[in-house]
Amino acid sequence: GKQHLMNLTHGAGVVSATFSRSGKFAASLSWDNTIRIIDPQTFNELHSMQHNNQTGRWLSTFGCSFDPLHENFFITGSMANPPVLD
């Protein structure tokens, strides 16, 4: 069968994935309400956090963008009310 480079450890479908500008980090957002940060060179998970990604049927899913100047930071949409920064 077909071999995969890696398996993301999400409990539900991945709705968005992106690489940092340098390629040092990758982020994936999932319907399981997690964001995972991985090292694309080793495929090791560097960090995982809870995040409400349940946008419902009328809103598009969230994406994630790394800060172009400080790739240790990223931003994504939030269903939290009031909005918060973690």
Residue pairs with C-beta under 8 A, 6 or more apart in sequence:
5 43
6 38
6 43
8 14
8 17
8 28
8 30
8 36
8 38
9 36
9 45
10 28
10 30
10 31
10 32
10 34
10 36
11 30
11 32
11 34
12 30
12 31
12 32
13 30
13 31
14 28
14 29
14 30
15 29
15 30
15 31
15 53
15 61
15 62
16 28
16 29
16 61
16 62
16 63
16 64
17 26
17 27
17 28
17 29
18 26
18 27
18 63
18 64
18 65
18 66
19 25
19 26
19 40
19 66
20 26
20 27
20 66
20 71
20 74
21 66
21 68
21 71
22 71
23 40
24 39
24 40
24 71
25 37
25 38
25 39
25 40
25 46
25 66
25 71
25 72
26 37
26 38
26 39
26 40
27 35
27 36
27 37
27 38
27 64
27 66
27 74
28 35
28 36
28 38
29 35
29 51
29 53
29 61
29 62
29 63
29 64
29 76
30 36
30 53
31 53
31 54
33 50
33 51
33 52
33 53
33 54
34 48
34 49
34 50
34 51
35 48
35 49
35 51
35 64
35 76
36 45
36 47
36 48
37 45
37 46
37 47
37 48
38 44
38 45
38 46
39 46
49 86
51 76
51 78
52 78
52 79
52 80
53 61
53 62
53 79
54 79
55 61
55 62
55 77
55 79
62 76
62 77
62 78
63 76
63 77
64 74
64 75
64 76
65 74
65 75
65 76
66 73
66 74
67 73
67 74
67 75
78 84
